[in-house]
Amino acid sequence: MAFAKPKQWHPEDIKAEVRKRGMSLSGLSRSVGLCDSACRVAFQKPVPAANRAIAELIGQSLHVLWPRWFDTDGNRLSSGAKNSRAGRRGHRQKQVRK
């Protein structure tokens, strides 16, 4: 049995719903005490406070809008990468000799 890919809303459909409710993404961000760009950034990567504000405004759950980022209870799903830079040095850093 093949598993279906989670169906999520298209970002332009979400933005249209925000505009239909008389808000802009920047205005919505400001209204919940976030920086102007928070709701715009929430389409590229999870910003839980901004994602939550968008979901509440349009009356959908976080999971329905972004199923890859949030579970059915609205909790953030783990990305699997704890700290991608841990244990790595920058490419120009010299090794310390002991």
Secondary structure, 3 states (H helix, E strand, C coil): CCCCCCCCCCHHHHHHHHHHCCCCHHHHHHHCCCCCCHHHHCCCCCCHHHHHHHHHHHCCCHHHHCCCCECCCCCECCCCCCCCCCCCCCCCCCCCCC
